[in-house]
Amino acid sequence: MKCFTKRRLLIALSAANLMSVSSYALASSFQLWEQDAASIGLYHAGYAAWANDASTAFYNPAGMTLIKDQQLVVAGVGVMTDFKFNGNVIVNTIDPDLSIPTSSQGGNFSFIPAIHYVAPLSDRVVFGFSVDVPFGLKTNYGAGTALRYVATLTSANVIDISPSFAIQLTPRGSVGVGFDIQRMFAEFDQYGTLDGLLNATGTNKINDTAYGYHLGWLYQFTPTTRVGISYHSQVVHHLSGNSKFVGDLADFLNDGNPIIANYSTIKMTLPAYTAVSFYHLACPRLAVMGTIVYTQWNVLRQLVFNDFAGAVFPGPTPSTTIQVVSPQYYRNTWNFSLGANYFATDKISLRFGVGYDETPISNTYRNVLLPDNNRYVIALGGHYQATKAIGLDLGWSHFFMQKAHVNPPPLALGAQVVSTPGHVTGGADVLGAQVTWNM
């Protein structure tokens, strides 16, 4: 750090404050499939057609017509990411460029809860209710590497609360609809220091409530074969909150006071997605199923961040009205899964699944906050029917991510820009447990 002049450090930290804001948006491939634990062992094969338990209220509400008694599902899922960035953090200023090589670990653990309830209201009408997490991310490089000039913690969570209804129209066909109430919370932080003497931490927290819907259709060709289609609408979030730049460095810039913006905003659209699934009982002990999901990520073209706290030129001087326009240009994606359920005994079944998941992020815009790439998935799981009323499920899946090259457009701020060229390798494990209560 001794190579820093005071002016260079101020510029670097000012850039870091803005880079953390734009990086949150670049971490946009955070769609989750783990709205229950039973389907983890299949990598959500049969997503819209399996209708094995009350979680179908979210996946495909039409499937609720296959559940003939009240049922409650409570699930918990742990997501363990393990990825490593190797590259450089480059701060270009009016002085010679500052380039810091770094090897930084960014994986973390996140917990995803879910609850689903289904209650038949008549022979043909069924009510459902779900609380789950359809989108979420968490990356944390900490304060011990050069990536602290980009960000330390970035997280986003979407909690979806959804009442739903299903109607059996014919002996073979059903339809369903759900109303989605979404609460979105996001945080992105970064850190900087000068020889341990001047320190500053940028903390940005925003949230919003928005609304959407999901639709489903299920058709039973034979008692052993069915097909389902479900659609989840896009949801537009207008997030707002506060942005703080706090510490000795902020005091130095702002006459002994932190730099605080009390109304920072971001507009963010979560994409619509459509799933087509099949389920087939091939023999009394073996069921096979598969799913294709198409996600319309192209609604994310660019994000505009308004009124964030930090420091800008000339000076640098403190500001609470910083605006950053972050290009995204995401691509629509396909997700494929295929799985099998083997009924070993009347009480025990075993599951296996494989899948392929495309990333919406192109090489041009990939960032260190979520350096996502295409991935292959394997999954294992099982079910144990402990009593007539209580069933237990376990599921595990592993994601093999392709090597991701990171070299997004530099962030321009006055007389300087910040870049993070490099690459990321890694993967993730998902482990879930579930209790199903047939009331």
C-alpha positions, 0 to 999 in steps of 0.5 A: 500500500505504500505505493499509494499517494493520498490522491491516488487512494482517494480516487481508488476508493471513490471508484470502489464505491461506484464499482460495487454498485454496478457489480451487483447488477452484473451478478444477475444470473441468480435464478434459483430452482430450489423451491423445495428439497425433494426435487433437488435429487432430480435437479428439478426434472419434472418441474411442471409435471411431477406434482409429487407434493405441495411445492407444485403450488409454486412450480405448476399450480395446476398440479395441485389437483393431484393432491387429494388431502391437506398437505404441508411441506417445510424445506431447508436448502444450503447452497455452498459456492466455491470459486476463485478469482485470479487476475488483476485489479487495475486503477487508472488515474492521472498518475501511472496505472496501479495494477494489483495482482490478486488471487481471491476466494469468493465462495460462501454459504447461503440458506434457502427456506421454503414452505408450501401448503395445499388444501382441496376445497372441493373435488375439483378446486384446490387452494395453495400457499407458498413462501420461497426464494426464486432468486438469490445470490451471495458473494463475499471476497472479504477485506483481505484482497485487492478486490476490496476496491471492487466489493467485499459483500454482495447479496440479493434475496427475493422472498416470494409469497404466493396464494394459488388456485387450481381447477380440474376442468376435465378428468384429464386436464387441470389449470392453475393460477398463482399471485406473487408478492415479492420482497427483494432485499439487496446489499453491496459493500466495499472497503478501503484503507491507507496504510491502516491510517485512513479507512472507509467502508461503503454500505448500500442497502435497498429493498422493494415490494413488487407483484407478479403471477404464475400460470399452469396447465397439466394434462394426464394422457394416461394414468402413468403419463402426464405433461405440464406447462407453467409460466412465471411472469416478469416482476419489475422492482423499484428498489430504494434505500440508503447508501453510506460511505463511513470511516476516517477517509469519509471524515477527511473528505466531509468535514468529519462526517460520513457521506450518507445518501438517504434515498438511493434507487435502482429499477430492476426487472426479474425475468419471466420464465416458461417450463415444459415437463413430462412425467412417465411411470415406466414400470411399477418401480421406475418413473422418468421425467424431464424439464426444459425451462426458457428464461427471458433474461433479455429484459435486462439491457442496462441498469441505472443507479441513482443518488448513491454516496461516494466521492467524485471529481473535481477534488475529489469531493463528497457526493450523494447524487452519484449516478452510474449507468451499467450496461447488461445486455443479457441473453435468453437462456435454456435449462435442461434436466432429466431424472429418474425416481426408483421405488426401492420399497413401499417406503423408500425411493431413490432419485438421480438427475442430470442437467445443463444450465446456460448463463445469460452473461456474455464474456463481454460483461461478466464481472467478479461479483457473480462470475457465472458461466455455463454449468453441468449438474449431477444430482442424487436424492431419496425419500423415506415414508416414515409414517402414513402422514410423515415423509422425509426427503434428502437431496444433493446436487453438484454444479460443474462450472466452466472456466469463466473469463472476466474482463468487463468494460472499465468503469469510468469516473472522471480522470480514472477507470477501474478494471478487473481482468482475470478468470474464475474457476469453481463450482457449487454444492446444494444440499436440501432436507424436507418434511412432508406432512399429509394431514 
